[in-house]
Amino acid sequence: MSDLINRIGKFNIQRDLIRGDNNEDLLKLFAKTIIMRAEYKYTKDVIEYTALSPLFRVREAAETIPEYRLECKSVYSDDGNVDIEIIAEEIRQRLNA
């Protein structure tokens, strides 16, 4: 994985999702990332992450850091638990591989 340094990206996650109890999908995401920077954005109530991950595509030499749009939605199960589903097609395919 020598190209990991070129697999850098930015993404935002809502703060209330991180503070919740049922965030297994977030744990799977963070298990495959090296967080380089995390910054709380008060006006949007999100945490903006800059991270390295094999889930991200390889960045070109002169390219700025790509931004990945993660949509996290709550999915209610039959037993009343709330699960979080990460919706980001580029990342989801690699995350579940």
NUGU-536088 format. One record per residue: x, y, z of N, C-alpha, C, O in turn. Coordinates in nm, 3 decimals, padded with zeros to 5 digits. Each point is the difference from the previous one (the first is absolute). Example, Ala and Ser with C-alpha at 12.3 -4.5 7.8 and 13.67 -1.06 7.14 Angstrom:
REM residues 2
n.xx;n.yy;n.zz;ca.xx;ca.yy;ca.zz;c.xx;c.yy;c.zz;o.xx;o.yy;o.zz
01.319;-00.569;00.780;-00.089;00.119;00.000;00.090;00.120;00.000;00.104;-00.002;00.066 $
-00.139;00.107;-00.138;00.082;00.119;00.006;-00.077;00.109;00.073;00.051;00.111;00.017 $
END
This chain:
REM residues 97
n.xx;n.yy;n.zz;ca.xx;ca.yy;ca.zz;c.xx;c.yy;c.zz;o.xx;o.yy;o.zz
00.084;-00.118;00.000;-00.084;00.118;00.000;00.088;00.125;00.000;-00.023;00.093;00.077 $
00.123;-00.092;-00.162;00.094;00.111;-00.005;-00.064;00.129;-00.052;00.056;00.108;00.019 $
-00.172;-00.118;-00.083;-00.065;00.119;-00.052;-00.096;00.063;00.101;-00.075;00.090;-00.037 $
00.075;-00.136;00.162;-00.095;00.051;00.100;00.013;00.150;00.018;-00.101;00.067;00.021 $
00.222;-00.012;-00.027;00.018;00.144;00.019;-00.072;00.079;-00.109;-00.033;00.116;00.021 $
00.009;-00.178;-00.136;-00.073;00.067;-00.108;-00.149;-00.030;00.003;-00.074;00.047;-00.086 $
00.030;-00.123;00.183;-00.143;-00.029;00.016;-00.052;00.083;00.117;-00.034;-00.052;00.106 $
00.030;00.180;-00.129;-00.042;00.095;00.102;-00.135;00.058;-00.041;-00.029;00.017;-00.118 $
-00.052;00.014;00.217;-00.131;00.057;-00.030;-00.056;00.073;00.120;00.047;-00.014;00.113 $
-00.150;00.093;-00.140;-00.072;00.072;00.105;-00.144;-00.047;00.000;-00.057;-00.031;-00.105 $
-00.002;00.026;00.224;-00.142;-00.032;00.011;-00.054;00.056;00.131;00.075;00.024;00.095 $
-00.206;-00.004;-00.090;-00.068;00.053;00.118;-00.094;-00.104;00.056;-00.061;-00.077;-00.074 $
00.049;00.075;00.206;-00.098;-00.086;00.067;-00.070;00.085;00.105;00.064;00.074;00.075 $
-00.197;-00.085;-00.070;-00.077;00.075;00.098;00.040;-00.043;00.140;00.019;-00.118;00.029 $
-00.006;00.217;00.057;00.048;-00.027;00.136;-00.093;-00.094;00.077;00.048;-00.084;00.075 $
-00.178;00.098;-00.092;-00.092;-00.085;00.076;00.010;-00.147;-00.038;-00.029;-00.087;00.081 $
00.071;00.057;-00.205;00.019;-00.140;-00.039;00.118;-00.063;00.071;-00.003;-00.117;00.035 $
00.107;00.196;-00.015;00.119;-00.051;00.068;-00.029;-00.026;00.147;00.054;-00.092;00.060 $
-00.139;00.175;-00.002;-00.032;-00.013;00.142;-00.101;-00.110;00.027;-00.020;-00.038;00.115 $
-00.045;-00.015;-00.219;-00.102;-00.103;00.017;00.060;-00.135;00.039;00.122;-00.019;-00.002 $
-00.210;-00.073;00.036;00.042;-00.133;00.044;00.019;-00.098;-00.115;00.089;-00.084;00.004 $
-00.172;00.094;-00.105;00.000;-00.099;-00.108;00.073;00.055;-00.121;-00.062;00.050;-00.093 $
00.192;-00.060;00.095;00.078;00.055;-00.111;00.103;-00.099;-00.051;00.117;00.034;-00.019 $
-00.160;-00.158;-00.002;00.093;-00.103;-00.048;00.057;00.031;-00.137;00.116;-00.029;-00.027 $
-00.198;00.091;-00.060;00.052;00.036;-00.132;00.108;00.106;00.011;00.097;-00.001;-00.076 $
-00.113;00.094;00.170;00.105;00.100;00.021;00.127;-00.067;00.052;00.110;00.037;-00.039 $
-00.126;-00.134;00.127;00.117;-00.071;00.051;00.073;-00.074;-00.112;00.123;-00.003;-00.002 $
-00.199;-00.056;-00.091;00.064;-00.067;-00.114;00.075;00.101;-00.086;00.110;-00.028;-00.048 $
-00.170;00.146;00.030;00.066;00.105;-00.079;00.129;00.045;00.069;00.105;00.007;-00.064 $
-00.114;00.024;00.194;00.117;00.050;00.071;00.107;-00.107;00.019;00.117;00.033;00.018 $
-00.154;-00.159;-00.021;00.099;-00.108;00.010;00.091;-00.003;-00.122;00.109;-00.056;00.004 $
-00.155;00.116;-00.113;00.077;00.000;-00.124;00.050;00.139;-00.036;00.031;00.028;-00.116 $
-00.022;00.060;00.214;00.049;00.135;-00.026;00.106;00.039;00.102;-00.001;-00.047;00.114 $
00.092;00.132;-00.157;00.095;00.064;00.090;-00.037;00.147;00.000;00.018;00.070;-00.100 $
-00.070;-00.023;00.212;-00.045;00.138;00.010;00.122;00.091;00.012;00.081;-00.014;00.091 $
-00.070;00.108;-00.184;00.110;00.097;00.002;-00.043;00.129;00.069;00.081;00.070;00.062 $
-00.211;-00.040;-00.074;-00.052;00.123;00.059;-00.150;-00.017;00.021;-00.069;-00.057;-00.085 $
00.019;00.106;00.197;-00.143;00.002;00.028;-00.033;00.138;00.055;00.063;00.047;00.095 $
-00.161;00.018;-00.155;-00.036;00.136;00.041;-00.151;00.012;00.011;-00.073;-00.034;-00.093 $
00.026;00.082;00.208;-00.143;00.020;00.021;-00.043;00.129;-00.068;00.057;00.106;00.025 $
-00.158;-00.115;-00.110;-00.057;00.116;-00.069;-00.131;00.036;00.070;-00.103;-00.064;-00.023 $
00.108;00.165;00.107;-00.112;00.037;00.085;-00.126;00.034;-00.079;-00.109;-00.044;00.036 $
00.124;00.122;-00.143;-00.118;00.047;-00.074;-00.075;-00.114;-00.068;-00.121;00.011;-00.021 $
00.190;-00.118;-00.014;-00.065;-00.114;-00.066;-00.022;-00.118;00.095;-00.067;-00.097;-00.036 $
00.122;00.106;00.158;-00.005;-00.107;00.099;00.053;-00.132;-00.056;-00.061;-00.106;00.017 $
00.175;00.115;-00.084;00.065;-00.119;-00.057;00.147;00.000;00.041;00.056;00.103;00.039 $
00.003;-00.219;-00.047;00.144;-00.011;00.017;00.058;-00.028;-00.138;-00.039;-00.096;-00.067 $
00.131;00.181;00.026;00.065;-00.016;-00.131;00.130;-00.076;00.021;00.085;00.040;00.079 $
-00.072;-00.150;-00.150;00.118;-00.084;00.011;00.085;00.010;-00.126;-00.053;00.007;-00.111 $
00.183;-00.005;00.130;00.095;-00.023;-00.108;00.071;-00.128;00.038;00.055;-00.012;00.110 $
-00.056;-00.085;-00.201;00.049;-00.133;00.036;00.067;-00.068;-00.118;-00.020;00.036;-00.116 $
00.100;-00.136;00.149;00.058;-00.092;-00.099;-00.080;-00.129;00.009;-00.036;-00.044;00.109 $
00.008;-00.016;-00.224;-00.076;-00.124;00.003;00.012;-00.075;-00.132;00.001;00.062;-00.106 $
00.008;-00.195;00.113;-00.005;-00.078;-00.124;-00.137;00.007;-00.066;-00.016;-00.043;-00.115 $
-00.083;00.096;00.185;-00.134;00.017;-00.056;-00.006;00.115;-00.100;-00.090;00.006;-00.083 $
00.185;00.087;00.092;00.002;00.116;-00.089;00.076;-00.033;-00.127;00.088;-00.086;00.000 $
-00.122;00.155;-00.107;00.073;-00.018;-00.126;00.137;00.069;00.012;00.020;00.084;00.087 $
00.071;-00.121;-00.174;00.134;00.061;-00.001;-00.012;00.142;-00.053;-00.059;00.024;-00.105 $
00.117;00.069;00.179;-00.003;00.142;-00.038;00.113;00.028;-00.098;00.112;-00.047;00.017 $
-00.143;00.125;-00.119;00.101;00.041;-00.098;00.096;00.100;00.065;-00.036;00.064;00.099 $
00.155;-00.051;-00.152;00.107;00.081;00.061;-00.040;00.146;00.023;00.023;00.052;00.109 $
-00.083;00.014;-00.205;-00.033;00.142;00.013;-00.142;00.024;00.049;-00.044;00.115;00.009 $
-00.027;-00.220;00.023;-00.141;00.010;00.039;-00.013;00.042;00.146;00.080;-00.040;00.084 $
-00.182;00.121;-00.054;-00.030;00.032;00.140;-00.060;-00.124;00.066;-00.036;-00.096;-00.067 $
00.026;00.100;00.198;-00.053;-00.116;00.073;-00.146;-00.020;-00.038;-00.081;00.091;00.016 $
00.046;-00.210;-00.066;-00.139;-00.025;-00.040;-00.093;-00.001;00.122;00.039;-00.040;00.109 $
-00.161;00.085;-00.131;-00.101;-00.003;00.105;-00.101;-00.108;-00.034;-00.050;-00.008;-00.112 $
00.021;-00.074;00.211;-00.097;-00.108;-00.015;-00.125;00.038;00.077;00.006;00.041;00.115 $
-00.119;-00.056;-00.180;-00.126;00.033;00.065;-00.057;-00.127;00.061;-00.041;-00.092;-00.071 $
00.039;00.088;00.202;-00.058;-00.113;00.071;-00.137;00.040;00.048;-00.015;00.099;00.071 $
-00.084;-00.173;-00.109;-00.133;00.021;00.053;-00.023;-00.111;00.100;00.000;-00.118;-00.036 $
-00.018;00.154;00.159;-00.027;-00.099;00.103;-00.147;00.012;00.036;-00.047;00.106;00.041 $
-00.025;-00.215;-00.055;-00.142;00.005;00.035;-00.029;-00.106;00.103;00.065;-00.105;00.004 $
-00.162;00.134;00.080;-00.041;-00.095;00.102;-00.098;-00.099;-00.062;-00.093;00.039;-00.070 $
00.116;-00.165;00.095;-00.087;-00.106;-00.049;-00.059;-00.069;00.123;00.073;-00.056;00.081 $
-00.205;00.060;-00.070;-00.066;-00.059;00.116;-00.028;-00.147;-00.026;-00.062;-00.034;-00.101 $
00.105;-00.052;00.190;-00.021;-00.143;-00.017;-00.127;-00.043;00.074;-00.058;00.079;00.074 $
00.017;-00.202;-00.094;-00.122;-00.052;00.061;00.006;-00.002;00.152;-00.103;00.013;00.066 $
00.222;-00.028;-00.010;00.012;-00.005;00.145;00.013;00.137;00.064;00.024;00.011;00.120 $
-00.039;00.095;-00.199;00.001;00.136;00.053;00.136;00.065;00.004;00.011;00.117;00.035 $
00.094;-00.191;-00.069;00.133;00.059;-00.003;00.017;00.088;-00.122;-00.062;-00.023;-00.104 $
00.146;00.121;00.117;00.030;00.089;-00.112;00.141;-00.032;-00.048;00.096;00.011;00.076 $
-00.085;-00.050;-00.201;00.130;-00.026;-00.060;00.032;00.114;-00.095;-00.090;00.067;-00.051 $
00.216;-00.046;00.027;00.044;00.106;-00.091;00.050;-00.066;-00.127;00.083;-00.091;00.004 $
-00.132;00.138;-00.116;00.045;-00.051;-00.129;00.080;00.108;-00.069;-00.047;00.113;-00.017 $
00.168;-00.147;-00.024;00.084;00.096;-00.071;-00.032;-00.008;-00.148;00.006;-00.107;-00.060 $
-00.041;00.222;00.004;-00.033;00.005;-00.143;00.104;00.086;-00.069;-00.006;00.123;00.007 $
00.098;-00.185;-00.071;00.102;00.067;-00.082;00.050;-00.108;-00.094;00.086;-00.080;00.036 $
-00.140;00.078;-00.154;00.019;-00.112;-00.091;00.147;-00.038;-00.017;00.034;-00.118;00.001 $
00.052;00.218;-00.018;00.143;-00.029;-00.020;00.059;-00.077;00.117;00.077;-00.094;-00.018 $
-00.115;00.136;00.138;00.059;-00.057;00.120;-00.072;-00.128;00.041;00.063;-00.097;00.043 $
-00.195;00.095;-00.056;-00.079;-00.114;00.047;00.044;-00.129;-00.069;00.009;-00.105;00.065 $
00.018;00.110;-00.194;00.041;-00.120;-00.073;00.130;-00.056;00.055;00.015;-00.122;00.014 $
00.079;00.208;00.017;00.129;-00.045;00.054;-00.012;-00.042;00.146;00.068;-00.092;00.045 $
-00.156;00.160;00.030;-00.018;-00.028;00.142;-00.057;-00.140;00.021;00.040;-00.070;00.093 $
-00.132;00.030;-00.178;-00.066;-00.130;00.014;00.073;-00.112;-00.072;-00.045;-00.115;00.002 $
00.158;00.147;-00.065;00.075;-00.104;-00.074;00.078;-00.089;00.093;00.069;-00.092;-00.046 $
END
